[in-house]
Amino acid sequence: MWEKREEEWEREKVARDRLMNEVLAGRQRQIQEKMELNRRAQEESIKYREQLIKELEEAKELTRQEKEQEEELKAQVQHLTACCLQEREEQQCQREEEEEERSAQQRCEELVRQEAKRMAEQGYCSRVGSSTKGKPVHMGRCF
């Protein structure tokens, strides 16, 4: 009787051990699968992070280029504005010089007219020899 009981206990022990090994093996597979999933998730996370870093660097570079272009454009606008202002000033100076020249010419012509009038009123005789082949020509009241 004890031998049967011991054989039964032995069979139960073997069955328990086999069941325990199956449970442990199943659990080990689950752990391995979970670890593999975690590893893949980490790889994806690293790839995603690297992609984000790359996109951020590209965005920074694009922003830097845009800022550089903006600065260049700003400098060109300032240069053109300065050139336009200088050209306007030069044109204004030229107009003022031309106006002064016209005004001086008009004053000179007016002075010549006034002097001619005064001389005519005082009886001044002008001699012009070229038109009469050397003979004096009298103008005004001179005889």
C-alpha positions in Angstrom: 0.0 0.0 0.0 2.7 2.4 0.8 4.4 1.6 -2.5 1.3 2.5 -4.4 0.9 5.7 -2.5 4.6 6.6 -3.1 4.2 5.8 -6.8 1.1 7.9 -6.9 2.9 10.7 -5.1 5.8 10.3 -7.5 3.4 10.6 -10.5 1.7 13.6 -9.0 5.1 15.2 -8.3 6.2 14.5 -11.9 2.8 16.0 -13.1 3.2 19.0 -10.9 6.8 19.5 -12.0 5.8 19.1 -15.7 2.9 21.6 -15.1 5.2 24.0 -13.3 7.7 23.8 -16.1 5.0 24.4 -18.7 3.7 27.4 -16.7 7.2 28.7 -16.3 8.0 28.2 -20.0 4.7 30.0 -20.9 5.6 32.8 -18.6 9.1 33.0 -20.0 7.7 33.2 -23.5 5.3 36.0 -22.4 8.3 37.9 -20.8 10.4 37.4 -23.9 7.5 38.6 -26.1 7.0 41.6 -23.9 10.7 42.4 -23.9 10.7 42.1 -27.7 7.8 44.5 -27.9 9.5 46.9 -25.5 12.7 46.7 -27.5 10.8 47.5 -30.8 8.9 50.3 -29.1 12.2 51.8 -27.9 13.7 51.5 -31.4 10.6 53.2 -32.8 10.8 55.9 -30.1 14.5 56.4 -30.9 13.8 56.7 -34.6 10.9 59.1 -33.9 13.1 61.2 -31.7 15.9 61.2 -34.2 13.4 62.3 -36.9 12.1 65.1 -34.7 15.6 66.3 -34.0 16.4 66.2 -37.8 13.2 68.2 -38.5 14.0 70.6 -35.8 17.5 71.2 -37.2 16.0 71.6 -40.7 13.5 74.1 -39.3 16.3 76.0 -37.5 18.4 76.1 -40.7 15.4 77.3 -42.7 14.6 80.0 -40.2 18.3 81.1 -40.2 18.3 81.3 -44.0 15.0 83.2 -44.0 16.4 85.6 -41.5 19.6 86.0 -43.5 17.5 86.7 -46.7 15.4 89.2 -44.7 18.5 91.0 -43.5 19.9 91.1 -47.0 16.7 92.5 -48.4 16.5 95.0 -45.6 20.1 96.1 -46.4 19.2 96.4 -50.1 16.1 98.5 -49.3 18.2 100.8 -47.1 20.8 101.1 -49.8 18.2 101.9 -52.4 16.5 104.3 -50.1 19.8 106.1 -49.4 20.6 106.1 -53.2 17.1 107.5 -53.9 17.5 110.2 -51.3 20.9 111.1 -52.6 19.6 111.3 -56.1 16.7 113.4 -55.0 19.1 115.7 -53.2 21.3 115.9 -56.2 18.3 116.7 -58.5 17.1 119.3 -56.0 20.6 120.9 -55.9 20.7 120.8 -59.7 17.2 122.4 -59.9 18.3 125.1 -57.4 21.5 125.8 -59.3 19.5 126.0 -62.6 17.0 128.3 -60.9 19.8 130.5 -59.5 21.4 130.6 -62.9 18.1 131.6 -64.6 17.6 134.2 -61.9 21.1 135.6 -62.3 20.6 135.6 -66.1 17.3 137.5 -65.6 18.9 140.0 -63.3 21.8 140.5 -65.7 19.3 141.0 -68.6 17.3 143.4 -66.4 20.4 145.3 -65.5 21.4 145.5 -69.2 17.9 146.8 -70.1 18.0 149.3 -67.3 21.5 150.5 -68.3 20.4 150.7 -71.9 17.4 152.7 -70.9 19.4 155.0 -68.7 22.0 155.5 -71.4 19.3 156.2 -74.0 17.7 158.8 -71.6 21.1 160.5 -71.0 21.8 160.7 -74.7 24.5 158.2 -75.1 25.6 157.4 -78.6 26.6 154.0 -79.5 28.9 153.5 -82.4 28.8 150.3 -84.2 31.2 150.2 -87.1 30.7 146.8 -88.6 27.3 147.5 -90.3 28.3 150.7 -92.0 31.8 149.9 -93.2 33.7 152.0 -90.8 31.3 154.9 -90.5 29.9 155.7 -87.1 26.2 155.0 -86.6 24.4 157.3 -84.1 21.6 156.0 -81.9 19.2 157.9 -79.8 19.4 161.8 -79.7 23.1 162.0 -80.5 24.1 164.1 -83.6 
